Amino acid sequence: MFLLQRQRYFPMPNYDLSEQEKVKVQIIGKVIDENYTKLLINKTGLNLKTVICLDKVQKKEKLTKEEFTLLKNQNFIEGRYPNLFVSAKIAATTGDKSTYIKYRAFDDEHYKNMIIAFIKKYGSASRKELNGLLMDKLSDALEEKQKMNKIHNLLYEMNNKDRTIRNAGSKRKSKWILI
């Protein structure tokens, strides 16, 4: 079944073994992620284990550490475990460079420079304003809560480690200014 789905460039079948003495198989007969399909077309020599791991990535299923290492060593994926996405090399092969850029995060210095530029221009910034500035710039691989934590960590670092900004307001009504 796996080999047939692979030959058709479709997602791998899902097996449900939760009921005793019963096996349920779900076969998906359509493309879920074009990048996965294009990758299979362009890389016909991939072994079945690698194809199954890539299938998990396209279905946004959690990879084991072993599967993560397998795909990472072959440069098929990037990101921090468990927030993974297709690598730049694969994005270029499949022609989906824009999605790659949306999922790849910039380094922290880029975001810190944005915060500093905002505060320089407007004199101060509330947390709401900084959220508005950064939320859509952070990696699409992150959920909203993770994005909020990322902004919190950036502000903490800039305040306590870098000493470039400080909160002149309260915790509830922050007012970030340059030092």
Helices and strands as residue ranges (DSSP letters): H 2-7, E 14-16, E 24-26, H 34-42, H 48-58, H 65-73, E 77-80, E 83-86, H 88-94, H 97-103, H 108-122, H 127-134, H 144-156, I 157-161, E 165-167, E 176-178
